Amino acid sequence: MTGFFEALGSLFTDFLFIPLDFLRRLELENWWLANTMTWIFIIICCGAFVYWMKQLQIFKENNDDDQDTTAHSFLS
């Protein structure tokens, strides 16, 4: 059983963390390049948030949103 956990530890430290080690070394040289993926995810999240807000505005303009607190039976 010890061999299984050692193999699992070796899998993570020797293979699966190689991209993270690369980013760790890259951060010492160029912070902007090392955080490119972070910026991409931030842009995607901001775009999704703007889309969500536009959809909420569309439903509000069409009076499709039910803001009554008794919309669910357990709230009445």
Backbone as XML, in Angstrom:
<?xml version="1.0"?>
<chain id="A" units="angstrom">
  <residue number="1" name="MET">
    <atom name="N" x="0.817" y="-1.188" z="0.000"/>
    <atom name="CA" x="0.000" y="0.000" z="0.000"/>
    <atom name="C" x="0.862" y="1.253" z="0.000"/>
  </residue>
  <residue number="2" name="THR">
    <atom name="N" x="2.037" y="1.156" z="0.628"/>
    <atom name="CA" x="2.947" y="2.301" z="0.656"/>
    <atom name="C" x="3.415" y="2.636" z="-0.749"/>
  </residue>
  <residue number="3" name="GLY">
    <atom name="N" x="3.637" y="1.618" z="-1.548"/>
    <atom name="CA" x="4.074" y="1.835" z="-2.926"/>
    <atom name="C" x="3.051" y="2.605" z="-3.746"/>
  </residue>
  <residue number="4" name="PHE">
    <atom name="N" x="1.770" y="2.369" z="-3.480"/>
    <atom name="CA" x="0.709" y="3.090" z="-4.194"/>
    <atom name="C" x="0.791" y="4.584" z="-3.902"/>
  </residue>
  <residue number="5" name="PHE">
    <atom name="N" x="0.940" y="4.936" z="-2.617"/>
    <atom name="CA" x="0.993" y="6.343" z="-2.257"/>
    <atom name="C" x="2.279" y="7.006" z="-2.737"/>
  </residue>
  <residue number="6" name="GLU">
    <atom name="N" x="3.367" y="6.259" z="-2.748"/>
    <atom name="CA" x="4.618" y="6.797" z="-3.292"/>
    <atom name="C" x="4.494" y="7.024" z="-4.793"/>
  </residue>
  <residue number="7" name="ALA">
    <atom name="N" x="3.823" y="6.113" z="-5.488"/>
    <atom name="CA" x="3.606" y="6.292" z="-6.926"/>
    <atom name="C" x="2.695" y="7.475" z="-7.190"/>
  </residue>
  <residue number="8" name="LEU">
    <atom name="N" x="1.688" y="7.635" z="-6.362"/>
    <atom name="CA" x="0.784" y="8.777" z="-6.505"/>
    <atom name="C" x="1.531" y="10.084" z="-6.256"/>
  </residue>
  <residue number="9" name="GLY">
    <atom name="N" x="2.368" y="10.132" z="-5.236"/>
    <atom name="CA" x="3.177" y="11.315" z="-4.961"/>
    <atom name="C" x="4.144" y="11.600" z="-6.093"/>
  </residue>
  <residue number="10" name="SER">
    <atom name="N" x="4.747" y="10.566" z="-6.632"/>
    <atom name="CA" x="5.668" y="10.733" z="-7.753"/>
    <atom name="C" x="4.938" y="11.235" z="-8.994"/>
  </residue>
  <residue number="11" name="LEU">
    <atom name="N" x="3.736" y="10.731" z="-9.236"/>
    <atom name="CA" x="2.949" y="11.176" z="-10.380"/>
    <atom name="C" x="2.726" y="12.680" z="-10.316"/>
  </residue>
  <residue number="12" name="PHE">
    <atom name="N" x="2.327" y="13.174" z="-9.151"/>
    <atom name="CA" x="2.047" y="14.596" z="-9.027"/>
    <atom name="C" x="3.321" y="15.436" z="-9.072"/>
  </residue>
  <residue number="13" name="THR">
    <atom name="N" x="4.325" y="15.084" z="-8.285"/>
    <atom name="CA" x="5.513" y="15.936" z="-8.204"/>
    <atom name="C" x="6.383" y="15.860" z="-9.445"/>
  </residue>
  <residue number="14" name="ASP">
    <atom name="N" x="6.441" y="14.711" z="-10.100"/>
    <atom name="CA" x="7.349" y="14.550" z="-11.239"/>
    <atom name="C" x="6.699" y="14.827" z="-12.586"/>
  </residue>
  <residue number="15" name="PHE">
    <atom name="N" x="5.369" y="14.710" z="-12.683"/>
    <atom name="CA" x="4.729" y="14.858" z="-13.991"/>
    <atom name="C" x="3.655" y="15.941" z="-14.034"/>
  </residue>
  <residue number="16" name="LEU">
    <atom name="N" x="2.695" y="15.858" z="-13.144"/>
    <atom name="CA" x="1.535" y="16.741" z="-13.246"/>
    <atom name="C" x="1.819" y="18.181" z="-12.821"/>
  </residue>
  <residue number="17" name="PHE">
    <atom name="N" x="2.851" y="18.403" z="-12.017"/>
    <atom name="CA" x="3.187" y="19.756" z="-11.587"/>
    <atom name="C" x="4.219" y="20.428" z="-12.474"/>
  </residue>
  <residue number="18" name="ILE">
    <atom name="N" x="4.612" y="19.794" z="-13.568"/>
    <atom name="CA" x="5.612" y="20.393" z="-14.466"/>
    <atom name="C" x="5.141" y="21.742" z="-15.023"/>
  </residue>
  <residue number="19" name="PRO">
    <atom name="N" x="3.879" y="21.882" z="-15.480"/>
    <atom name="CA" x="3.458" y="23.213" z="-15.955"/>
    <atom name="C" x="3.473" y="24.267" z="-14.848"/>
  </residue>
  <residue number="20" name="LEU">
    <atom name="N" x="3.136" y="23.876" z="-13.630"/>
    <atom name="CA" x="3.153" y="24.838" z="-12.532"/>
    <atom name="C" x="4.574" y="25.233" z="-12.159"/>
  </residue>
  <residue number="21" name="ASP">
    <atom name="N" x="5.509" y="24.296" z="-12.230"/>
    <atom name="CA" x="6.911" y="24.630" z="-11.986"/>
    <atom name="C" x="7.425" y="25.586" z="-13.057"/>
  </residue>
  <residue number="22" name="PHE">
    <atom name="N" x="7.001" y="25.367" z="-14.293"/>
    <atom name="CA" x="7.390" y="26.274" z="-15.380"/>
    <atom name="C" x="6.874" y="27.682" z="-15.111"/>
  </residue>
  <residue number="23" name="LEU">
    <atom name="N" x="5.611" y="27.793" z="-14.696"/>
    <atom name="CA" x="5.051" y="29.116" z="-14.399"/>
    <atom name="C" x="5.733" y="29.759" z="-13.197"/>
  </residue>
  <residue number="24" name="ARG">
    <atom name="N" x="6.124" y="28.965" z="-12.224"/>
    <atom name="CA" x="6.832" y="29.499" z="-11.054"/>
    <atom name="C" x="8.182" y="30.087" z="-11.456"/>
  </residue>
  <residue number="25" name="ARG">
    <atom name="N" x="8.910" y="29.396" z="-12.333"/>
    <atom name="CA" x="10.190" y="29.927" z="-12.806"/>
    <atom name="C" x="9.996" y="31.136" z="-13.714"/>
  </residue>
  <residue number="26" name="LEU">
    <atom name="N" x="8.933" y="31.098" z="-14.517"/>
    <atom name="CA" x="8.667" y="32.199" z="-15.436"/>
    <atom name="C" x="8.291" y="33.475" z="-14.696"/>
  </residue>
  <residue number="27" name="GLU">
    <atom name="N" x="7.639" y="33.336" z="-13.542"/>
    <atom name="CA" x="7.203" y="34.513" z="-12.792"/>
    <atom name="C" x="8.385" y="35.356" z="-12.324"/>
  </residue>
  <residue number="28" name="LEU">
    <atom name="N" x="9.499" y="34.734" z="-12.076"/>
    <atom name="CA" x="10.678" y="35.482" z="-11.659"/>
    <atom name="C" x="11.230" y="36.326" z="-12.794"/>
  </residue>
  <residue number="29" name="GLU">
    <atom name="N" x="10.973" y="35.923" z="-14.026"/>
    <atom name="CA" x="11.474" y="36.658" z="-15.178"/>
    <atom name="C" x="10.462" y="37.667" z="-15.710"/>
  </residue>
  <residue number="30" name="ASN">
    <atom name="N" x="9.215" y="37.247" z="-15.856"/>
    <atom name="CA" x="8.199" y="38.114" z="-16.448"/>
    <atom name="C" x="6.857" y="37.821" z="-15.783"/>
  </residue>
  <residue number="31" name="TRP">
    <atom name="N" x="6.409" y="38.748" z="-14.920"/>
    <atom name="CA" x="5.167" y="38.554" z="-14.182"/>
    <atom name="C" x="3.970" y="38.517" z="-15.114"/>
  </residue>
  <residue number="32" name="TRP">
    <atom name="N" x="3.930" y="39.383" z="-16.118"/>
    <atom name="CA" x="2.785" y="39.473" z="-17.026"/>
    <atom name="C" x="2.604" y="38.194" z="-17.827"/>
  </residue>
  <residue number="33" name="LEU">
    <atom name="N" x="3.679" y="37.634" z="-18.312"/>
    <atom name="CA" x="3.595" y="36.403" z="-19.092"/>
    <atom name="C" x="3.176" y="35.220" z="-18.215"/>
  </residue>
  <residue number="34" name="ALA">
    <atom name="N" x="3.647" y="35.205" z="-16.979"/>
    <atom name="CA" x="3.298" y="34.102" z="-16.075"/>
    <atom name="C" x="1.817" y="34.135" z="-15.693"/>
  </residue>
  <residue number="35" name="ASN">
    <atom name="N" x="1.201" y="35.292" z="-15.707"/>
    <atom name="CA" x="-0.192" y="35.421" z="-15.301"/>
    <atom name="C" x="-1.141" y="35.574" z="-16.482"/>
  </residue>
  <residue number="36" name="THR">
    <atom name="N" x="-0.724" y="35.180" z="-17.656"/>
    <atom name="CA" x="-1.561" y="35.286" z="-18.844"/>
    <atom name="C" x="-2.846" y="34.485" z="-18.694"/>
  </residue>
  <residue number="37" name="MET">
    <atom name="N" x="-2.756" y="33.273" z="-18.193"/>
    <atom name="CA" x="-3.952" y="32.443" z="-18.023"/>
    <atom name="C" x="-4.926" y="33.076" z="-17.026"/>
  </residue>
  <residue number="38" name="THR">
    <atom name="N" x="-4.399" y="33.686" z="-15.983"/>
    <atom name="CA" x="-5.256" y="34.363" z="-15.012"/>
    <atom name="C" x="-6.016" y="35.490" z="-15.673"/>
  </residue>
  <residue number="39" name="TRP">
    <atom name="N" x="-5.330" y="36.276" z="-16.495"/>
    <atom name="CA" x="-5.994" y="37.394" z="-17.179"/>
    <atom name="C" x="-7.041" y="36.894" z="-18.162"/>
  </residue>
  <residue number="40" name="ILE">
    <atom name="N" x="-6.762" y="35.794" z="-18.827"/>
    <atom name="CA" x="-7.742" y="35.225" z="-19.766"/>
    <atom name="C" x="-9.005" y="34.801" z="-19.009"/>
  </residue>
  <residue number="41" name="PHE">
    <atom name="N" x="-8.840" y="34.136" z="-17.866"/>
    <atom name="CA" x="-10.000" y="33.723" z="-17.077"/>
    <atom name="C" x="-10.763" y="34.918" z="-16.526"/>
  </residue>
  <residue number="42" name="ILE">
    <atom name="N" x="-10.062" y="35.976" z="-16.148"/>
    <atom name="CA" x="-10.728" y="37.188" z="-15.664"/>
    <atom name="C" x="-11.560" y="37.808" z="-16.771"/>
  </residue>
  <residue number="43" name="ILE">
    <atom name="N" x="-11.028" y="37.867" z="-17.979"/>
    <atom name="CA" x="-11.766" y="38.429" z="-19.117"/>
    <atom name="C" x="-12.992" y="37.589" z="-19.435"/>
  </residue>
  <residue number="44" name="ILE">
    <atom name="N" x="-12.846" y="36.259" z="-19.408"/>
    <atom name="CA" x="-13.990" y="35.373" z="-19.653"/>
    <atom name="C" x="-15.066" y="35.587" z="-18.598"/>
  </residue>
  <residue number="45" name="CYS">
    <atom name="N" x="-14.677" y="35.690" z="-17.325"/>
    <atom name="CA" x="-15.654" y="35.900" z="-16.252"/>
    <atom name="C" x="-16.341" y="37.251" z="-16.386"/>
  </residue>
  <residue number="46" name="CYS">
    <atom name="N" x="-15.607" y="38.283" z="-16.748"/>
    <atom name="CA" x="-16.224" y="39.602" z="-16.934"/>
    <atom name="C" x="-17.213" y="39.566" z="-18.096"/>
  </residue>
  <residue number="47" name="GLY">
    <atom name="N" x="-16.863" y="38.890" z="-19.173"/>
    <atom name="CA" x="-17.778" y="38.758" z="-20.305"/>
    <atom name="C" x="-19.036" y="37.999" z="-19.930"/>
  </residue>
  <residue number="48" name="ALA">
    <atom name="N" x="-18.891" y="36.935" z="-19.163"/>
    <atom name="CA" x="-20.057" y="36.169" z="-18.721"/>
    <atom name="C" x="-20.934" y="37.004" z="-17.793"/>
  </residue>
  <residue number="49" name="PHE">
    <atom name="N" x="-20.324" y="37.812" z="-16.950"/>
    <atom name="CA" x="-21.092" y="38.663" z="-16.040"/>
    <atom name="C" x="-21.889" y="39.713" z="-16.816"/>
  </residue>
  <residue number="50" name="VAL">
    <atom name="N" x="-21.254" y="40.317" z="-17.812"/>
    <atom name="CA" x="-21.956" y="41.318" z="-18.635"/>
    <atom name="C" x="-23.108" y="40.665" z="-19.389"/>
  </residue>
  <residue number="51" name="TYR">
    <atom name="N" x="-22.893" y="39.485" z="-19.950"/>
    <atom name="CA" x="-23.960" y="38.757" z="-20.646"/>
    <atom name="C" x="-25.111" y="38.448" z="-19.701"/>
  </residue>
  <residue number="52" name="TRP">
    <atom name="N" x="-24.801" y="38.010" z="-18.489"/>
    <atom name="CA" x="-25.810" y="37.675" z="-17.502"/>
    <atom name="C" x="-26.637" y="38.910" z="-17.141"/>
  </residue>
  <residue number="53" name="MET">
    <atom name="N" x="-25.952" y="40.038" z="-16.943"/>
    <atom name="CA" x="-26.672" y="41.269" z="-16.598"/>
    <atom name="C" x="-27.574" y="41.726" z="-17.746"/>
  </residue>
  <residue number="54" name="LYS">
    <atom name="N" x="-27.116" y="41.575" z="-18.979"/>
    <atom name="CA" x="-27.954" y="41.938" z="-20.131"/>
    <atom name="C" x="-29.183" y="41.039" z="-20.217"/>
  </residue>
  <residue number="55" name="GLN">
    <atom name="N" x="-29.017" y="39.752" z="-19.941"/>
    <atom name="CA" x="-30.162" y="38.840" z="-19.962"/>
    <atom name="C" x="-31.152" y="39.186" z="-18.857"/>
  </residue>
  <residue number="56" name="LEU">
    <atom name="N" x="-30.659" y="39.540" z="-17.690"/>
    <atom name="CA" x="-31.554" y="39.950" z="-16.609"/>
    <atom name="C" x="-32.325" y="41.213" z="-16.985"/>
  </residue>
  <residue number="57" name="GLN">
    <atom name="N" x="-31.654" y="42.141" z="-17.662"/>
    <atom name="CA" x="-32.324" y="43.374" z="-18.090"/>
    <atom name="C" x="-33.407" y="43.071" z="-19.122"/>
  </residue>
  <residue number="58" name="ILE">
    <atom name="N" x="-33.146" y="42.137" z="-20.030"/>
    <atom name="CA" x="-34.146" y="41.753" z="-21.038"/>
    <atom name="C" x="-35.386" y="41.175" z="-20.359"/>
  </residue>
  <residue number="59" name="PHE">
    <atom name="N" x="-35.194" y="40.282" z="-19.386"/>
    <atom name="CA" x="-36.329" y="39.696" z="-18.679"/>
    <atom name="C" x="-37.076" y="40.747" z="-17.874"/>
  </residue>
  <residue number="60" name="LYS">
    <atom name="N" x="-36.350" y="41.698" z="-17.309"/>
    <atom name="CA" x="-37.009" y="42.745" z="-16.524"/>
    <atom name="C" x="-37.848" y="43.656" z="-17.417"/>
  </residue>
  <residue number="61" name="GLU">
    <atom name="N" x="-37.342" y="43.979" z="-18.617"/>
    <atom name="CA" x="-38.085" y="44.832" z="-19.546"/>
    <atom name="C" x="-39.348" y="44.133" z="-20.057"/>
  </residue>
  <residue number="62" name="ASN">
    <atom name="N" x="-39.308" y="42.809" z="-20.205"/>
    <atom name="CA" x="-40.466" y="42.048" z="-20.676"/>
    <atom name="C" x="-41.409" y="41.647" z="-19.552"/>
  </residue>
  <residue number="63" name="ASN">
    <atom name="N" x="-41.094" y="42.041" z="-18.331"/>
    <atom name="CA" x="-41.870" y="41.671" z="-17.144"/>
    <atom name="C" x="-42.011" y="40.151" z="-16.999"/>
  </residue>
  <residue number="64" name="ASP">
    <atom name="N" x="-40.970" y="39.428" z="-17.373"/>
    <atom name="CA" x="-40.970" y="37.973" z="-17.244"/>
    <atom name="C" x="-40.424" y="37.506" z="-15.897"/>
  </residue>
  <residue number="65" name="ASP">
    <atom name="N" x="-39.793" y="38.388" z="-15.170"/>
    <atom name="CA" x="-39.233" y="37.966" z="-13.895"/>
    <atom name="C" x="-40.254" y="38.161" z="-12.791"/>
  </residue>
  <residue number="66" name="ASP">
    <atom name="N" x="-40.442" y="37.127" z="-12.007"/>
    <atom name="CA" x="-41.402" y="37.166" z="-10.911"/>
    <atom name="C" x="-40.634" y="37.458" z="-9.632"/>
  </residue>
  <residue number="67" name="GLN">
    <atom name="N" x="-40.748" y="38.684" z="-9.137"/>
    <atom name="CA" x="-40.013" y="39.080" z="-7.941"/>
    <atom name="C" x="-40.878" y="38.992" z="-6.691"/>
  </residue>
  <residue number="68" name="ASP">
    <atom name="N" x="-41.990" y="38.321" z="-6.785"/>
    <atom name="CA" x="-42.866" y="38.134" z="-5.632"/>
    <atom name="C" x="-42.232" y="37.128" z="-4.681"/>
  </residue>
  <residue number="69" name="THR">
    <atom name="N" x="-42.176" y="37.458" z="-3.414"/>
    <atom name="CA" x="-41.541" y="36.564" z="-2.453"/>
    <atom name="C" x="-42.359" y="35.306" z="-2.205"/>
  </residue>
  <residue number="70" name="THR">
    <atom name="N" x="-43.620" y="35.280" z="-2.651"/>
    <atom name="CA" x="-44.423" y="34.074" z="-2.476"/>
    <atom name="C" x="-44.406" y="33.203" z="-3.728"/>
  </residue>
  <residue number="71" name="ALA">
    <atom name="N" x="-43.389" y="33.398" z="-4.577"/>
    <atom name="CA" x="-43.283" y="32.595" z="-5.795"/>
    <atom name="C" x="-43.030" y="31.123" z="-5.462"/>
  </residue>
  <residue number="72" name="HIS">
    <atom name="N" x="-42.414" y="30.868" z="-4.317"/>
    <atom name="CA" x="-42.180" y="29.502" z="-3.879"/>
    <atom name="C" x="-43.092" y="29.194" z="-2.706"/>
  </residue>
  <residue number="73" name="SER">
    <atom name="N" x="-43.590" y="27.998" z="-2.676"/>
    <atom name="CA" x="-44.582" y="27.645" z="-1.646"/>
    <atom name="C" x="-43.985" y="27.674" z="-0.246"/>
  </residue>
  <residue number="74" name="PHE">
    <atom name="N" x="-42.696" y="27.412" z="-0.101"/>
    <atom name="CA" x="-42.121" y="27.373" z="1.233"/>
    <atom name="C" x="-41.879" y="28.763" z="1.799"/>
  </residue>
  <residue number="75" name="LEU">
    <atom name="N" x="-42.021" y="29.828" z="0.969"/>
    <atom name="CA" x="-41.832" y="31.184" z="1.466"/>
    <atom name="C" x="-43.131" y="31.815" z="1.974"/>
  </residue>
  <residue number="76" name="SER">
    <atom name="N" x="-44.244" y="31.226" z="1.666"/>
    <atom name="CA" x="-45.518" y="31.838" z="2.080"/>
    <atom name="C" x="-45.903" y="31.482" z="3.491"/>
  </residue>
</chain>
